Amino acid sequence: MHDTVWFEIQGLPAVTIASSEFNEAAITQRNALGMPDAPFVLVDHPIQDATDDEMRDKAKAVFDKMLAALSG
């Protein structure tokens, strides 16, 4: 969230992508950083043991959400 907030302050669209396990952490961080509307998209958890093909599938599953978050 720190990078997303920094880029947004610079006027550059940004979105955080995180594992669904970190939903509450993302909300807490964006509020703490003073940007409660900072966008984030969640990828299905877990990711640490995912194969390359599984990661591609996870990325494809959130691609449209990511684009929507970037275009506001």
C-alpha positions as CSV (number, residue, x, y, z in Angstrom):
1,M,0.0,0.0,0.0
2,H,2.9,2.4,0.7
3,D,3.9,2.4,-3.0
4,T,0.4,2.8,-4.2
5,V,-0.2,5.7,-1.9
6,W,3.1,7.3,-3.0
7,F,2.3,6.9,-6.7
8,E,-1.2,8.2,-6.2
9,I,0.1,11.3,-4.4
10,Q,2.4,11.9,-7.4
11,G,-0.7,11.8,-9.7
12,L,0.2,8.4,-11.1
13,P,-2.5,5.7,-11.1
14,A,-1.5,2.7,-9.0
15,V,-3.1,-0.4,-7.5
16,T,-1.8,-2.8,-4.8
17,I,-2.1,-6.5,-5.6
18,A,-2.1,-8.7,-2.6
19,S,-3.1,-12.2,-1.5
20,S,-6.7,-12.4,-0.2
21,E,-5.2,-13.2,3.2
22,F,-4.2,-9.6,3.5
23,N,-7.5,-7.9,3.0
24,E,-7.8,-6.4,6.5
25,A,-4.1,-5.4,6.4
26,A,-4.6,-3.5,3.2
27,I,-7.6,-1.6,4.5
28,T,-5.7,-0.8,7.8
29,Q,-2.6,0.4,5.9
30,R,-4.4,2.6,3.4
31,N,-6.4,4.2,6.3
32,A,-3.2,4.7,8.3
33,L,-1.5,6.3,5.3
34,G,-4.3,8.8,4.9
35,M,-5.7,7.5,1.7
36,P,-8.8,5.3,2.5
37,D,-9.7,5.0,-1.1
38,A,-6.3,3.7,-2.3
39,P,-7.2,0.8,-4.6
40,F,-6.2,-2.7,-4.1
41,V,-7.0,-6.0,-5.7
42,L,-6.9,-9.4,-4.0
43,V,-5.5,-12.6,-5.6
44,D,-6.7,-15.9,-4.2
45,H,-4.6,-17.2,-1.4
46,P,-2.3,-19.0,-1.1
47,I,0.4,-17.9,-3.6
48,Q,3.7,-19.1,-2.1
49,D,3.2,-22.7,-3.2
50,A,1.5,-21.9,-6.5
51,T,3.1,-23.2,-9.7
52,D,3.8,-20.8,-12.6
53,D,0.6,-21.9,-14.3
54,E,-1.5,-21.4,-11.2
55,M,0.0,-17.9,-10.8
56,R,-0.9,-17.1,-14.4
57,D,-4.5,-18.3,-13.7
58,K,-4.6,-16.1,-10.6
59,A,-3.3,-13.1,-12.5
60,K,-5.8,-13.6,-15.3
61,A,-8.7,-13.9,-12.7
62,V,-8.0,-10.4,-11.4
63,F,-6.7,-8.7,-14.5
64,D,-10.0,-6.9,-15.3
65,K,-10.3,-5.8,-11.6
66,M,-6.8,-4.4,-11.8
67,L,-7.5,-2.4,-14.9
68,A,-10.8,-1.1,-13.4
69,A,-8.9,0.0,-10.3
70,L,-6.3,1.8,-12.3
71,S,-8.9,3.6,-14.5
72,G,-10.8,4.7,-11.4
